[in-house]
Amino acid sequence: MKKIYLTLVLFQCILFSGFSQEITGDWHGLAEFPSSTIRIDIHVVALETGYSATLDSPDQEIFNIPTDTLIISKGVIEFKLGSNTYKGLISSKLQTIDGVWKSGSTSINVSFSRDSIPPPEGSIVTLKKEYAKKEELIEMRDGINLFTSIYSPRDKSKNYPILLVRTPYNSEPNEERYSGRLGNLTHLLNEKYIIVFQDVRGRYMSEGKFEDVRPFIPNKKKNEIDENSDTYDTIDWLINNIDNNNGSAGIFGISYPGFYSTMALPNAHPAIKAVSPQAPVTNWFMGDDWHHNGAFLLMDAFSFYSTIGRPRPEPTRIGPSSFEFKNSDNYDFYKDLGPLKNVRKNFFGDSIQFWSDLMEHPNYDDFWKERNVLPHLKKVKPAVLVVGGWFDAEDLFGPLNTYKAIENQNPNAENRLVMGPWYHGQWASGNGEKLGNIHFDSNTSTHFKDLELQFFNYYLKNKGEMKLPEASIFITGSNEWKGFESWPPKNVEYKDLYLQCDEKLSFTNPTVEACFDEYIVDPNKPVPYTEDVHLDRTREYLTDDQRFASRRPDVMVYQTEILEEDITVVGPLKVSFFVSTSGTDADYVVKMIDVFPDELKDYPTNDMNVPMGGYQMLVRGEVMRGKFRNSFENPEPFTPNELTEVSFEIPDTAHKFKKGHRIMIQVQNSWFPLVDINPQSFVNIYEADEKDFIKATHRIYHDTNRPSKISISVLKN
């Protein structure tokens, strides 16, 4: 649940019809959201013409928030608070209310009564009794002070490890309140850790200048700084100045904080014994957030930098206001932007430095290479637990490649990997039971928190046993956790899936001497990434039904016959296609899809009542910008209508295609507005004009002499 205080606005209207004044007074409820359990109190007051209501969330220390709307009529109460709504049935004796609370796409049953409710475990009220808070400015080696919030157990009879989260996202938005971030850490707080949040330099309350993914400096001079040195200096101060610490420290964080966790590993402070980079930003040109294989992820970059990217002239607790979109349909909004250069012209100017950097570095040059942390992950001494989600739209590349880089460059490192069926950060803030229309049959996030607690307890407290396998992997499709001695697993059989004539897909080499599919791609009518209309990029699109795309004439579809046995695909997918285009550039989007049986029984229902028979579940998809097919440093045009091989790797998966299902491959040349539109002419896309965007005729070949294929690894029984 998004914190209530983030979604509430001023009281606007009240409607009332025929109810006695006994409805007035205080009502108390307990809401069990995926990420937390909180109390909600409703205070109903009688007016001359009806009623008004305010809400409290005492566990978030939020009080007296007026409803947007309130309707009480015929034994039913309804109200709205921003994106939160509630509708409940009032009992005849006016002692209980039973109804449904909706927050975004989440719906839960919430009942209210006249009886007060004690604080739930892990609430801020409980934490205040057990933890003391203080704020510090910690001086770095160059004299810059970093704002740091410290939560220490009030029980001083023991010593405790330190757990540090370094973040650009406001470590402490309120001087008086305890951080809402603590709500996701109750499993660690119950074990008694000293929890520390820190604003990185140049963000919120910290001094200095912020730099996106600040490059690592291998051989720093005395006062040279990077994120590694700031982490080192912070840990050194904490160890020497915080009472009752046991001399051991851990670092963890999700997404950008995952990057800062990774940056702690080279030349780590001796006190750092355990580090957990979770969905870490790793390489922003190859596979994380803003580019995949050089293709620009327009929607995510624009929405992020239009808000977060704004400059902060001086320390503040207040974050930037959100960008005001004038259109609720992201497809139309980004189409209306036109060429990418219009963003600076019409919206940003030169005010957002990193957007300018994105536009000015179209190829994999030194700017991007300096910001790739992977080559520096050498001589890693702390134990490492890398965490990622199979359906992470932002940073799937990061955890997989961070784990592999540590493994390859540190053969003796205590290095482990956890991959679950999660969207970005879902392991910390949700239950992980489903994503969109796809169910995973268990609370996978609780399972992860057990693993995380085991990891930190063992390395920071010398408590318990280390039973985590090298790789803890959730296999989607069969919905089961498996432990592996390595990742990717070694117990595999390598197979090739060949595109065939007549929209077929099989494990046998094509026997036809000449066969290809020809189609026209119009950049003015790009293929959408999802069927539905949204403003923000959805988390669910990575499991969405792909039937909407398979019906388009500019999406090529290939599928197997009905499978006669289970096939579990693990590890990366390798694409090798023979293609041609009448243009001089092209994107290639390749999607692997699990096609459910037409007659599908007993599959759990979904909120939108999508028929699951014949469902085309996206398992993995990736884009390749064609100009980079031979070199990311030196792009090359296509020769019009000339046969060309395009090869690239799709990030790892772990999915069981069950007997009775089919495997489908879809190929398309746009994925909008997830990815910007390729003009299909060889130009610097960030400086392209309207005239550069042209229609092109594409061919995909799949015959004996030109076999287009997907290479996969199949887990042996």
C-alpha positions in Angstrom: 0.0 0.0 0.0 1.2 3.5 -0.8 1.3 5.4 2.5 -2.0 7.1 3.0 -0.5 10.5 3.5 0.9 10.3 0.0 -2.5 9.9 -1.6 -4.9 12.1 0.4 -6.2 15.5 -0.7 -8.6 18.1 0.8 -12.3 17.4 1.6 -14.5 18.2 -1.3 -18.0 17.0 -1.0 -20.4 15.2 1.3 -23.6 13.4 0.3 -26.1 12.1 2.9 -29.4 10.3 2.8 -31.5 9.0 5.6 -29.3 7.6 8.4 -29.5 8.2 12.2 -26.8 10.1 14.1 -25.6 6.9 15.8 -23.2 6.4 12.8 -21.2 9.3 14.3 -18.2 8.6 16.5 -15.0 6.6 16.1 -14.6 3.4 14.1 -11.5 1.2 14.3 -10.2 -1.2 11.6 -7.1 -3.2 10.8 -5.9 -3.3 7.1 -3.6 -6.2 6.1 -2.0 -4.9 3.0 0.7 -7.0 1.1 3.5 -4.8 2.5 2.2 -4.1 6.0 -0.6 -4.3 8.5 -1.9 -0.9 9.7 -4.7 0.5 11.8 -7.2 2.8 10.2 -9.5 4.9 12.3 -12.6 6.7 10.9 -14.1 9.7 12.8 -17.6 10.5 11.6 -19.1 13.9 12.6 -22.7 15.1 12.1 -23.3 18.3 10.1 -26.5 20.2 9.5 -26.9 18.6 6.1 -25.2 15.3 6.6 -21.9 14.0 7.8 -18.1 14.5 7.4 -15.3 12.1 8.2 -11.6 12.2 8.8 -9.2 9.3 8.9 -6.2 8.4 11.0 -3.4 6.0 10.3 -1.8 5.9 13.8 0.8 3.3 12.8 2.1 5.8 10.2 1.6 8.7 12.6 -0.9 10.3 10.2 -4.0 12.0 11.7 -7.1 14.1 10.8 -7.1 13.5 7.0 -10.4 14.6 5.5 -12.0 12.3 2.9 -12.4 13.5 -0.7 -16.0 12.3 -0.7 -18.3 10.6 1.8 -21.6 8.9 1.0 -23.8 7.3 3.7 -27.0 5.9 2.3 -29.2 2.9 2.9 -26.8 1.1 5.3 -23.8 1.6 3.1 -20.8 3.9 3.7 -18.5 4.9 0.8 -15.5 7.3 0.8 -12.6 8.2 -1.3 -9.1 9.3 -0.4 -7.0 10.0 -3.4 -6.5 6.6 -5.1 -7.9 4.8 -2.1 -11.6 3.9 -1.9 -13.7 2.1 0.6 -17.3 0.7 0.4 -18.8 -1.1 3.4 -22.0 -2.4 4.8 -23.1 -1.0 8.1 -24.7 -3.5 10.5 -28.2 -2.9 11.6 -27.1 -2.2 15.2 -24.5 0.2 14.0 -21.6 -1.7 15.7 -19.7 -3.0 12.6 -18.8 -2.1 9.1 -17.7 -4.8 6.6 -16.3 -3.8 3.3 -13.5 -3.6 0.7 -10.6 -1.2 0.6 -9.1 -0.6 -2.8 -5.6 1.0 -3.2 -4.6 1.1 -6.8 -4.8 -2.5 -8.1 -4.9 -4.0 -4.6 -8.3 -4.9 -3.0 -8.6 -6.2 0.6 -11.4 -6.8 3.0 -11.4 -4.4 5.9 -13.9 -4.4 8.8 -14.5 -1.6 11.3 -15.9 -1.7 14.8 -16.4 0.5 17.9 -13.6 -1.4 19.7 -10.1 0.0 19.8 -7.3 -2.1 18.3 -3.8 -2.4 19.8 -0.8 -1.6 17.6 0.1 -4.4 15.2 3.6 -6.0 15.4 6.2 -3.8 13.6 4.1 -0.6 13.7 5.8 2.8 14.2 4.1 3.0 17.7 5.7 -0.3 18.7 9.1 0.6 17.1 9.2 3.8 19.1 9.1 1.8 22.3 11.9 -0.4 21.1 14.1 1.9 19.0 15.6 5.3 19.6 16.1 7.7 16.7 18.8 10.3 16.1 20.0 12.3 13.1 23.7 13.0 12.4 25.8 14.8 9.8 28.7 12.6 9.1 31.8 14.2 7.6 33.4 12.6 4.5 37.1 12.8 3.7 36.7 15.9 1.5 34.8 17.8 4.2 31.3 17.2 2.9 28.6 16.2 5.5 26.1 13.5 4.7 22.8 13.4 6.5 22.2 10.2 8.3 19.3 8.8 10.4 20.1 6.1 13.0 17.6 3.8 14.7 19.2 2.0 17.6 17.6 -0.6 20.0 16.8 1.0 23.4 17.9 -2.1 25.1 21.6 -1.3 25.9 22.4 -4.7 27.5 23.7 -6.1 24.2 25.7 -5.1 21.2 24.1 -5.1 17.7 25.2 -5.1 14.1 24.8 -2.1 11.8 22.7 -2.3 8.7 23.1 0.7 6.3 20.9 1.8 3.4 22.3 4.7 1.3 19.7 6.3 -0.9 19.0 9.2 -3.3 15.3 9.0 -2.4 15.0 10.9 0.9 16.0 8.9 3.9 14.0 11.0 6.3 11.1 13.1 5.1 10.0 14.3 8.5 12.1 15.3 11.5 9.6 14.0 14.1 8.3 10.8 12.5 10.0 7.5 12.2 10.8 6.5 8.7 8.0 4.6 6.9 10.7 2.5 5.3 11.0 0.6 8.6 7.7 -1.0 7.9 9.4 -3.3 5.3 12.1 -4.3 7.8 10.2 -5.7 10.7 11.8 -9.1 10.2 15.2 -7.5 10.9 14.0 -5.0 13.5 12.6 -7.9 15.6 16.1 -9.4 15.6 17.5 -6.1 16.8 19.8 -4.4 14.3 21.0 -0.8 14.3 19.2 0.5 11.1 20.8 3.4 9.3 19.5 5.5 6.4 21.7 8.0 4.6 21.0 10.6 1.9 23.8 10.3 -0.7 25.8 13.5 -1.4 23.8 16.1 -3.2 20.4 14.6 -2.3 17.8 15.9 0.1 19.6 16.8 3.5 23.1 15.9 2.5 25.7 18.4 1.3 27.7 18.2 -1.9 27.0 17.6 -5.5 25.0 14.7 -6.7 26.2 12.7 -9.7 24.2 9.8 -11.3 25.9 6.5 -10.9 29.1 8.3 -9.9 32.1 6.4 -11.5 34.3 4.3 -9.2 37.9 5.5 -8.9 40.2 2.5 -8.5 43.3 4.3 -7.2 41.9 7.3 -5.3 44.2 10.1 -4.1 43.8 11.4 -0.6 40.7 13.5 -0.9 39.2 12.0 -4.1 35.7 10.6 -3.5 33.3 8.2 -5.0 30.4 6.2 -3.6 32.8 3.6 -2.4 34.8 6.1 -0.3 31.6 7.7 1.1 30.4 4.3 2.2 33.8 3.5 3.7 33.9 6.8 5.6 30.3 6.4 6.8 30.9 2.9 8.2 34.1 4.0 9.9 32.2 6.8 11.6 29.3 4.6 12.7 31.6 1.9 14.1 33.5 4.4 16.1 30.6 6.6 17.3 27.5 4.5 17.7 27.1 2.9 21.2 26.4 -0.8 21.5 27.4 -1.8 18.0 29.2 -5.2 17.7 31.8 -4.1 15.2 30.1 -5.7 12.2 28.2 -3.9 9.5 26.0 -4.8 6.5 24.9 -2.8 3.5 21.7 -3.4 1.5 19.2 -1.6 -0.7 16.9 -1.9 -3.7 17.4 -0.4 -7.2 19.5 2.8 -6.9 20.3 1.9 -3.2 21.3 -1.5 -4.7 23.9 0.3 -6.8 25.2 2.0 -3.7 25.4 -1.5 -2.0 27.4 -2.9 -4.9 29.7 0.1 -4.7 30.6 -0.8 -1.1 32.2 -4.1 -2.3 35.6 -3.0 -3.8 38.1 -2.2 -1.1 35.4 -2.7 1.5 35.8 -1.4 5.0 37.0 -4.3 7.3 33.8 -4.0 9.4 31.6 -4.7 6.4 30.9 -8.4 6.6 27.7 -8.8 4.5 26.3 -6.9 1.5 23.0 -7.5 -0.4 22.7 -5.6 -3.7 19.0 -6.0 -4.6 17.9 -5.1 -8.1 21.1 -3.1 -8.4 21.6 -0.6 -11.1 24.7 -1.9 -13.0 25.0 -0.8 -16.6 22.6 1.9 -17.9 23.5 1.3 -21.5 23.4 -2.4 -21.8 20.5 -3.6 -19.7 19.3 -1.5 -16.7 16.6 1.2 -16.6 17.4 3.6 -19.5 18.8 1.4 -22.3 18.6 -2.3 -23.3 21.2 -3.2 -25.9 21.5 0.5 -26.7 17.7 1.0 -27.3 16.4 3.9 -25.2 13.6 3.1 -22.7 11.8 6.4 -23.2 8.9 6.1 -20.8 10.9 5.2 -17.7 13.6 7.7 -18.4 11.1 10.6 -19.0 8.9 9.8 -16.0 11.9 9.5 -13.7 14.0 12.4 -14.7 11.1 14.8 -15.1 10.7 14.6 -11.4 13.8 13.1 -9.7 16.2 14.7 -12.1 15.4 18.2 -11.1 18.3 20.1 -9.4 18.4 20.6 -5.7 20.2 23.9 -4.9 20.4 23.3 -1.1 19.7 20.7 1.5 16.0 20.0 2.0 13.6 17.4 3.3 11.1 18.2 0.6 11.2 16.3 -2.7 10.4 17.7 -6.2 6.8 17.9 -7.3 5.7 15.3 -9.8 5.5 16.1 -13.5 2.0 17.1 -14.6 1.0 14.9 -17.5 -1.7 16.4 -19.7 -2.8 13.1 -21.1 -3.8 9.9 -19.2 -2.8 7.7 -22.1 1.0 7.1 -22.2 0.9 5.9 -25.8 -0.7 9.1 -27.0 1.5 11.3 -24.7 4.8 9.9 -26.0 3.6 9.8 -29.6 2.8 13.5 -29.3 6.3 14.3 -28.1 7.6 13.6 -31.6 11.4 13.3 -32.1 13.4 12.9 -28.8 15.0 16.3 -29.3 11.6 17.9 -28.6 11.9 16.9 -24.9 14.7 19.4 -24.2 13.1 21.9 -26.5 9.6 21.8 -25.1 10.0 20.5 -21.5 13.4 20.2 -19.9 15.7 22.7 -21.6 19.2 22.2 -20.0 17.8 22.0 -16.5 18.1 18.2 -16.1 21.7 17.3 -16.4 21.4 13.5 -16.8 18.7 13.8 -19.5 21.2 16.0 -21.4 23.9 13.3 -20.8 21.5 10.7 -22.2 21.0 12.7 -25.3 24.7 13.6 -25.8 26.0 10.0 -25.4 24.1 7.9 -28.0 26.8 5.2 -28.2 28.7 3.1 -25.6 31.5 5.6 -25.1 33.7 6.4 -22.1 30.9 8.1 -20.3 29.0 4.9 -20.1 32.0 2.6 -19.6 33.1 4.6 -16.6 29.7 4.0 -15.0 29.8 0.3 -15.3 30.7 -1.1 -11.9 31.1 -4.8 -13.0 34.8 -4.7 -14.0 35.6 -3.3 -10.5 34.0 -6.2 -8.6 37.4 -7.8 -7.7 38.9 -9.0 -4.4 35.4 -9.0 -2.8 35.7 -9.9 0.8 32.2 -9.5 2.4 29.6 -12.2 1.9 27.2 -11.2 -0.9 23.5 -11.9 -1.4 22.4 -10.6 -4.8 18.6 -10.4 -5.2 16.4 -9.9 -8.2 12.9 -10.4 -9.7 12.1 -12.3 -12.9 9.6 -9.7 -13.8 11.5 -6.6 -12.8 10.9 -4.1 -15.6 13.8 -1.9 -14.4 16.7 -3.9 -13.2 16.7 -7.6 -14.2 20.1 -7.2 -16.0 21.7 -5.8 -12.8 21.4 -8.7 -10.3 22.1 -11.4 -12.8 25.3 -9.7 -14.1 26.4 -8.5 -10.6 26.2 -12.1 -9.4 28.1 -13.4 -12.5 30.8 -10.7 -12.3 31.5 -11.4 -8.6 31.5 -15.2 -9.4 33.9 -14.9 -12.4 36.3 -12.5 -10.7 36.2 -13.9 -7.2 36.2 -17.7 -7.3 36.4 -18.0 -3.5 33.8 -15.4 -2.6 30.8 -16.1 -0.4 28.4 -15.1 -3.2 24.8 -16.1 -3.5 21.8 -15.3 -5.8 18.1 -15.2 -5.1 15.7 -14.8 -8.0 11.9 -14.8 -7.4 8.8 -14.1 -9.4 8.7 -10.4 -8.5 8.4 -7.0 -10.0 10.8 -4.3 -8.9 11.3 -4.5 -5.1 8.2 -6.7 -4.6 10.2 -9.0 -2.3 10.3 -6.2 0.3 6.9 -4.5 -0.2 4.4 -7.1 -1.3 3.5 -10.7 -0.8 4.6 -12.0 -4.2 1.6 -14.2 -4.6 0.8 -13.0 -8.1 1.6 -10.5 -10.8 -1.2 -9.3 -12.9 -3.2 -12.3 -14.1 -0.5 -14.9 -13.2 -0.5 -16.6 -9.8 2.5 -18.1 -8.0 0.6 -20.2 -5.3 2.5 -18.9 -2.2 3.7 -15.9 -0.3 7.1 -15.7 -2.0 8.1 -12.5 -0.3 7.9 -14.0 3.1 10.1 -16.9 1.9 12.7 -14.3 0.8 12.6 -12.4 4.1 13.4 -15.7 5.8 16.5 -16.1 3.5 17.5 -12.5 4.0 17.3 -12.8 7.8 19.3 -16.0 7.7 22.0 -14.3 5.7 22.5 -11.2 7.9 22.1 -13.2 11.2 24.8 -15.6 10.1 27.4 -13.1 8.9 26.7 -10.2 11.3 25.6 -12.0 14.5 27.3 -15.4 14.1 23.8 -16.7 14.7 22.2 -19.8 13.1 23.5 -21.9 10.2 24.1 -21.0 6.6 21.7 -23.2 4.7 21.2 -20.9 1.6 22.2 -22.7 -1.6 24.4 -20.9 -4.1 21.4 -20.0 -6.1 17.8 -19.9 -4.7 15.6 -19.8 -7.8 11.9 -19.6 -8.2 10.7 -21.6 -11.3 7.7 -19.9 -12.8 5.2 -22.2 -14.5 5.6 -24.9 -11.9 5.7 -22.3 -9.1 8.4 -23.9 -7.0 11.7 -22.9 -5.4 14.8 -24.8 -6.4 18.4 -24.6 -5.1 21.3 -24.8 -7.5 25.0 -25.2 -7.0 25.6 -22.6 -9.7 23.8 -20.2 -11.9 23.1 -20.7 -14.7 22.8 -24.4 -13.8 25.2 -26.9 -15.3 22.8 -29.8 -15.4 21.3 -28.6 -18.7 20.8 -29.7 -22.3 21.4 -27.0 -25.0 18.7 -26.8 -27.7 17.8 -24.6 -30.6 14.3 -23.4 -31.4 14.0 -22.7 -35.1 11.5 -20.4 -36.7 9.7 -22.2 -39.5 7.3 -21.5 -42.3 3.6 -21.1 -41.6 4.2 -19.6 -38.2 5.7 -22.8 -36.8 8.4 -23.2 -34.2 10.3 -26.4 -33.6 13.5 -28.0 -32.4 14.4 -29.2 -35.9 16.4 -27.3 -38.5 14.2 -26.0 -41.3 14.2 -28.2 -44.4 12.7 -25.6 -46.8 15.2 -24.1 -49.2 13.6 -20.6 -49.4 11.3 -19.2 -46.8 10.8 -15.8 -45.2 8.1 -13.5 -43.7 7.8 -10.0 -45.2 5.9 -7.2 -43.5 5.8 -3.4 -43.3 6.8 -1.4 -40.2 5.3 2.1 -39.9 7.0 4.2 -37.2 3.9 6.3 -36.9 1.9 3.2 -35.7 4.3 1.5 -33.3 3.4 -1.8 -31.5 2.2 -1.0 -28.0 3.9 -2.7 -25.1 0.5 -3.5 -23.4 -3.1 -3.7 -24.5 -4.6 -1.4 -21.8 -4.5 2.4 -21.5 -2.3 3.7 -18.7 -0.4 6.8 -17.8 2.5 5.2 -15.8 4.4 2.1 -17.1 2.7 -0.9 -15.5 4.5 -3.5 -13.5 2.3 -6.2 -14.8 3.2 -5.9 -18.5 5.9 -8.6 -18.1 3.2 -11.2 -17.5 0.5 -9.6 -19.7 -1.5 -11.6 -22.3 0.1 -11.0 -25.7 -2.9 -11.9 -27.8 -3.3 -8.2 -28.6 0.1 -8.1 -30.3 -0.1 -11.5 -32.1 -3.0 -10.2 -34.1 -1.1 -7.2 -35.6 0.3 -7.6 -39.1 3.6 -6.1 -38.1 4.2 -8.8 -35.3 5.5 -12.1 -36.5 4.3 -15.2 -34.6 5.9 -18.6 -34.3 4.7 -21.4 -32.0 5.4 -25.0 -31.3 2.9 -27.8 -31.5 1.3 -28.7 -28.2 4.1 -29.9 -25.8 4.0 -33.6 -25.0 6.3 -33.2 -22.0 7.4 -30.5 -19.6 10.3 -28.2 -20.7 12.1 -26.1 -18.1 14.1 -23.3 -19.6 16.9 -21.8 -17.4 19.5 -19.2 -18.0 19.9 -16.7 -20.9 18.3 -16.9 -24.3 20.5 -16.4 -27.4 18.9 -14.9 -30.5 20.4 -15.5 -33.9 18.2 -14.1 -36.8 18.7 -13.6 -40.5 16.9 -10.5 -41.5 16.8 -7.7 -44.1 15.2 -4.2 -44.1 14.6 -1.6 -46.8 15.7 1.0 -44.3 19.2 1.5 -42.8 18.4 0.9 -39.1 15.9 -1.2 -37.2 15.0 -2.4 -33.7 14.3 -6.1 -33.0 12.1 -7.1 -30.1 11.9 -10.8 -29.4 9.5 -12.2 -26.9 9.2 -15.8 -25.5 5.7 -16.6 -24.5 3.9 -19.5 -22.7 0.7 -20.3 -24.5 -1.8 -21.8 -22.1 -4.2 -24.6 -23.3 -7.4 -23.5 -24.9 -9.3 -25.6 -22.3 -7.8 -24.4 -19.0 -9.6 -25.5 -15.9 -9.0 -24.6 -12.2 -6.8 -21.6 -12.9 -7.4 -18.8 -10.3 -9.5 -16.0 -11.4 -8.1 -12.5 -11.9 -9.4 -9.0 -11.1 -10.2 -8.1 -14.8 -11.8 -11.5 -15.6 -9.4 -12.1 -18.4 -10.1 -15.6 -20.0 -7.0 -17.7 -19.2 -7.8 -20.4 -21.8 -5.3 -19.6 -24.7 -3.6 -17.0 -22.6 -0.3 -15.8 -24.1 1.9 -15.2 -21.0 5.0 -13.1 -21.6 7.9 -14.9 -20.1 10.7 -12.8 -21.3 11.2 -10.0 -23.9 14.1 -8.0 -25.0 15.0 -5.3 -27.6 18.1 -4.9 -29.7 18.9 -1.7 -31.5 20.1 -3.0 -34.9 22.8 -0.4 -35.5 24.7 -1.9 -32.5 24.6 -5.5 -33.8 28.3 -5.6 -34.4 29.6 -2.9 -31.9 28.0 -0.8 -29.2 30.9 1.7 -29.6 30.7 2.1 -33.4 27.2 1.7 -34.8 26.7 0.6 -38.4 23.9 1.1 -40.9 22.1 -1.8 -42.6 22.5 -2.1 -46.3 19.0 -1.8 -47.7 17.5 -5.2 -48.6 20.7 -7.0 -47.9 20.7 -10.2 -45.8 22.1 -9.5 -42.3 22.6 -11.6 -39.2 21.4 -10.0 -35.9 22.5 -11.8 -32.7 22.0 -10.8 -29.1 21.3 -12.2 -25.7 18.0 -12.0 -23.8 18.4 -12.0 -19.9 18.0 -15.2 -18.0 14.7 -16.9 -17.2 13.6 -19.9 -15.2 10.3 -21.1 -16.5 8.6 -24.5 -16.9 6.5 -24.8 -20.1 4.1 -27.5 -19.0 2.8 -30.5 -21.0 -0.2 -29.3 -22.9 1.1 -25.8 -23.4 2.9 -24.3 -26.4 6.1 -22.2 -26.7 5.6 -19.1 -28.8 8.1 -16.6 -30.1 6.9 -13.1 -31.2 9.1 -10.8 -33.3 8.4 -7.1 -33.7 10.3 -3.9 -34.4 8.7 -1.5 -31.9 7.6 -1.7 -28.3 6.1 1.6 -27.6 6.3 3.7 -25.5 8.4 1.4 -23.4 11.2 1.9 -26.1 11.5 5.0 -28.2 10.7 4.7 -31.9 13.5 3.7 -34.2 13.2 6.0 -37.3 14.5 3.1 -39.5 17.1 5.4 -41.0 20.7 5.5 -39.8 20.8 8.7 -37.8 21.6 9.9 -34.3 18.1 9.2 -32.9 18.5 11.8 -30.2 18.9 14.5 -32.9 16.5 13.0 -35.5 13.9 15.1 -37.3 10.4 14.1 -38.4 11.6 13.5 -41.9 14.0 10.8 -40.7 11.1 8.5 -39.6 10.2 6.3 -42.6 8.3 3.1 -43.3 10.4 0.1 -44.1 9.8 -3.4 -45.5 11.2 -6.1 -43.2 12.0 -9.8 -43.8 12.8 -12.6 -41.4 14.3 -15.6 -43.0 13.9 -19.1 -41.7 15.1 -21.8 -44.2 17.9 -24.3 -44.6 20.6 -21.8 -45.5 19.3 -19.0 -43.3 18.0 -20.6 -40.1 16.8 -18.0 -37.6 16.8 -19.5 -34.1 16.6 -19.0 -30.3 19.2 -21.0 -28.4 18.0 -22.2 -24.9 19.2 -24.3 -22.0 16.8 -26.9 -20.8 17.0 -28.3 -17.3 17.6 -32.1 -17.2 15.3 -34.2 -15.1 
